[in-house]
Amino acid sequence: MGLGLRRTHAELARLGLALDDAFAIILTHLDTDHWNPGWARWLPSRTRILAHRRHVEYGTRWGALPRRAEPLDDALELPGGVTALPTLLSHDSLGVTTLRFELPGGDSLGFATDVGHVSPSLVERLAGVAVLAIESNYCPRMQAASDRPWWLKQRIMGGSGHLSNEQCADAVARIAPTRHVVLLHLSRDCNRPDVAAEHHRRAPYELTIASHEHPTPWVSLSAQSGGFQAPNSHTSSLPSPSCVSLP
C-alpha cells in the first residue's frame, strides 16, 4: 500500500486479483513507503482498514487515514477461521505492528518489518511459525560506505529503525520458522539480494527474497497442518489453501 494507486492495481492484476477482493487491509505503520496517503481517498468504501490505535488516532487526525479506519489492538478473526494477532514494537515515535496469522489446523504466518532490533517480544510472538516474512533491510558495510547523511544512518541502525541482514538472520534463527522465509524491505542503496541471501545458506527452510520490481510468487498456507504448497508445485491432493502474497 506504499506504492502508487495505478501500480498497485497493475501488480494485483498480474496476480489475477483486484483490490475489491481484499477483505481488509492491515497496516503495520504509516511510513509513506508502507501507506500512500492517497489511498485514504481512493479505497473502496467497503474495504476495512485496520491499524494499531496509535496509528489510527494519528492518521485520522492528520488526514492520512480515512475516518472509518479501525483500531487493531487485539486478536482479529478473519474469514476462513484465520486469526490475526498484533503486537506493537518499537519503530520511530509511533511504533510498528508485527502480525502473526493462525490458521485452523496449525499453520501460521509471521510478518515483521521496520522492527528496529530483535526484541524478546518479536521472538516470542512469532516463534515457530510455518512461514516467516521479515525485513532484511541493509548491509552494515554498504550502509556505512553510502553517501546517506549521518542522521539517516543513525535512524536506520539505531535500534528503532530497521534490521540489518545479520540481525534478520539472528531473528530467523531464534524464531525458528519451520518451512519458508521471505526476506522483505531490502534497501535499494545499501543491500543486494545475494548479500542478504548469504546469511541463509544451507538453511533448513525455503527462501524467497521480495523484489522491488514484481510481486513474489504465491506462498500458500493450508488450513490443515502440513498443507504447504511451494510456488509452481503441482500437488493436487492438498486442501484448498488460504493464500497470502508478500510484497
N, C-alpha and C positions, 0 to 999 in steps of 0.2 A: 504493500500500500504506500510505499515511499516513492514509487515510480509515478510518472505522469499518467493521466487518465487514459489517453489513447494507447500508450504502450501496454498498460495493464490489461486493457480489453484485448489487445492483439495477442499478448502472451497467453492469456486464458484461452483464447480461441485456438491457439496452437495445441493446447491440451484437450480440446474438444469441450471446453467449459465456457460459461458466461457468468458474469457477476451475480445474476439472478439465481444461480444455482447455490449460492452460499447461504447457509442457514444463519450464520453470524460471522462477524469479523472481530477477532480478539486482538487488541493492541498490547504490545509489550511496553511501549512508552511512546512519547510524542516527538522524538527527534525527527526532523523532516526527511531523513533518509529511510525512515520506517513508517511515517504517516505524512502524506502530502495533504496540507490543509484544504486543497481544492476539493478533496473528497467530501468535505463537510457539506458542500452544496450539491454534489452530483451523485451521491449514493441513492439507490432505490429506497423509498421510504419504509419499505417492509424489512429491509436488511438491518438486523440488530448489530449495534456497535457496543462492544464491551471493553472496559479497561479498569485498572485499579482506581479506587475512589479519588486518590490524589490527582491522577491524570484527568479524570472526568471533571473534577472541580476546576482544575487549571485550564483545561482545554475549552470547556464551555464558557468560562469567564472571558477568555480572550478570543473566542470565535474560531478556534482551531478544530473544535468538535461540535457537531450539531447538538442541540438541546436534548435530543432523545437518547443520547449516549447513556449507557447503563453502567453502574459500578460493578466490578467483578472483584470481590474481596474473599469470597468463599467458594466452595465447590459448586460447579455448574453442570447440570445434566443436559447433555446434547442428544440429538436423535440417535437411535440405534443402541441406546444403553451406554453411550460413551460419557465419561465423567471428566471434566476439566478441573484440575487442581492448581490454583495460582499461588505463587509465593513472591512477595516483594523483596528484591535485593537492592544493594547499593549501586547507583549509577547517577552521576551528577547530583542535582539537588532533589529531584522528584523520585528517583529510584527506577527500577525496571522490573517487570513481571516475568518470572520464569514459570513455565507451564509443564505440567505432567498430565497426559491424557491416558485414562484407563479404559480398556475395552472389556466387554464381558468375556470371561474365559481366561483372562490373564495377560494378554498382550498390552503393551504400553509404549507411549512415545514421550520423550523428554525434549523440551525446546528451550534453549538458553542462549541469549545473545546480549551483548553490551553489559555483561555482569561484573566487569572490573577486576575481580580476583576470585579465586576458588575458595569459597566460604564453606563452612560446615553445613549451612542451610542449603546451599546448592547441591552438595553431595547427598545429603540426607533426602531431599525431596525427589531427586532423580535416580537414586540408587537402583541398579538392576533393571532399568528399562530395556525393552527389546530393541528399540531404535532411539538413538540419541542424536539430535540436531543441535550443534553447539558452535559458537563462534571460534574461529582461529584467525584472529584479525591481523596480526602483524608479526614480522620477524624483528627481534630487538636490534640486530645489527643493521638491517635495512632502515629501520626507524631512526637509529642514531645517525646514520650516514645521510639521511634525507635532508632536503633544504626546508623542511617544515619549521615554523617558528618554535622556540623553546617552550612557550606556554602550551602549545598544542601537543607537543610530545609529552609534557608533564600530565596533561589531561588524560591522554590515552593510556599512559603507563603508570599513572599514579595510584592505582588501586580501585578507582571508581569509574574507569573508562572502558577498556577492552582487555580481552585475554590475548596474550601472545601465543605463538604456536606451542611453545614449551608449556605454558600454563594450561592450554587446551589439552595437551597430551596428558598432563598430570590429572586434570579433571576427569578425563575419559577413563584413566586407569583406576581412579577412586570410585567413580560411578559404576564402572564395570557393565556397560551395555552388553546384551547377550548376542546381538546379531548384526547390527548395522550402525554406522556412524556417518553423519552428514556434516561436513565442515561448512560453516556459514560465515558470511561477512568478511571475506578476505579483502584486505586493503589493496586497492589498485596500485598505490605508490610504494607500499612497504611490505609486500608479500607476493608470493607466487604459488600456484597450486603445487608445483613439485617440491618447493621448500616446505610447505605445510604438510604434504603427504609423507615427507621423510621421517616425521616423528611417529608414523603409524605403520612402519614397515614390519612385516611378519606379525601383524596384529591378528587376534582371533575373531575379527569381525570384518564384514564388508565395509568398504569406504567409498563414499561419494563426496565430491567437492562441488559446492554450488558455484555457478558461473555468473558473471555479470551480464553475459550475453544471451542466455537462453534458460528456460526452466530446467530443473533437474528431472531425471526420469522419475516415474512413479516409484514410491517405496510403500508397499502395501502392508497393512496390519489387519490380521484376521480377528474376527470376534471369537474365534476359538484358539486357544493357546497352541503355538506351533504352526500357525497358518501363514507364515511369512511367504510372500511370493516376490522373488527378486525381479528387477526390471528385465523385460524380454523373456521371462520364464513362460513356458508353455504348459505348465502343470494345470490340469483341468479338474483334478479331484478335490481341490480346496473349496471351502465355503466362500460365499460372496464376501469380498473384503470391504472394510471401511478404508478408504484411500486418503492419503494426505500428500500434498505436494509441498515441498520445502524450497521456497525461492531463495 
